[in-house]
């Protein structure tokens, strides 16, 4: 009996050890950045990389109203354009008492670097707004490139900054907001495959299971594309910004593209794919930037919170684009038929006003299918400013 | 991990050292085991995975070896180790269209039991009941859905009931049924990250022969 008693003890000890359980596998994307500054910055410049959401007017020359001299431009930014309409990057920069201007302006092969330098030489160092409509993370062939958009990718935007300023400064406040156009490209590829699969299924060439598997595989390919874009962007932040002197670096995660009017116009079956592409980009961006000294801003949470309670933000319409595609088509002589806010002017009374009847740049959130109005940008910049305060940076 | 293996090693050493060897205090057994699972999962979650995605886990057959040392005429300490069988999982629920064998893994699952043998040494039929614990490690994990899959190790209780039939004073036949607690968290990483946690709830059915010495 003594023996069995000691065995009983051994068993108890072993079970206690067992109770600790096996260690769980690492879950990619479950970490966080760490080590970003916690002190106020003495900012002398805002440096912004990205796409149309951060575009300060790259394509303004393309929006000239024919026959005007001096030229009058109907648009230039992806919002409800007017003489006083500003986007989030400008709002934020102004709030810091600084100035930011486009790093380049042009269209259809023409591009002028730092155009403000020729007009106001004292502002030559303010052209640090690199965002361009259509730009992707790495691929220079962005959305609209074939029809004239410059779409300089983020990797080249950063290289251009380094070519001009050699390195980043500890007094630069740096923003990276990119990946949306990679979502659109991946989604378009998926949608084309999905249409073919559905046609084949309808024609009896594929069984339901084969069709579902083909759709799942097409989604996986698109998700892999987003993973690659996120890892590349994260790599540029680490190797081309942080390693080159960047100190105050904010990287934005993407909003849910299914919540935009364009996303909402998609078939219900496709909307989860749209959401997944944004989410997957965010997952791998977070994973790549885990333990890196940056701050992440989750714009997905931000847009979700506005969508959930628009009136709290003074928004009366969260679903309909304020710009009228038919009006813009007439104004541009049929050249622009998709209602792009790049050509949308909100100045009351002018003949080139592109707002829909009853629409407002100050109470409607969306200018077009994917870009915010002037008030939409203001709400976004307010949120970013509040985040910067919570970081202790301003 | 290491400390747990050490615990097992110490237990085995203690087992071997316990008492002077006398007739029929030791038994080695070998047999065929059917490893049947009754798995429940938390569902498969991840970016782009539709709600209701799930998986079912299949069964496996392998060969098991055990060593038992009688501590008293009625109480034995038993350690069991099988040749790791491969279990496979099929897609289920809203992703059932992905088909079978979406995941496979080799299951290394040693178990330790403290058995109570009814009757007395020399009886032809001796039923027994045992309780203990099992450790399960999943190896050679492969999935058609992701290039990298990891599963956590599992520690849990184990219980068995069996009966032995003595052919002579050395050889006997036995049959047993065991229930094990085996849970693992799975993370599959590819284009995106899939997660699930699986409660395998295995029942094993074993028949074999034993040699006592």
Interface residues (C-beta under 8 A of the other chain):
Chain A: X1 X3 X4 X6 X7 X8 X10 X11 X13 X14 X15 X17 X18 X19 X20 X21 X22 X23 X24 X25 X26 X27 X28 X29 X208 X209 X212 X213 X216 X219 X220 X221 X223 X224 X227 X272 X273 X276 X279 X280 X283
Chain B: X3 X4 X7 X8 X10 X11 X14 X18 X19 X47 X48 X50 X71 X72 X75 X77 X95 X97 X98 X99 X112 X114 X132 X133 X135 X150 X151 X152 X153 X154 X155 X156 X157 X184 X185 X186 X187 X189 X190 X191 X192 X193 X195
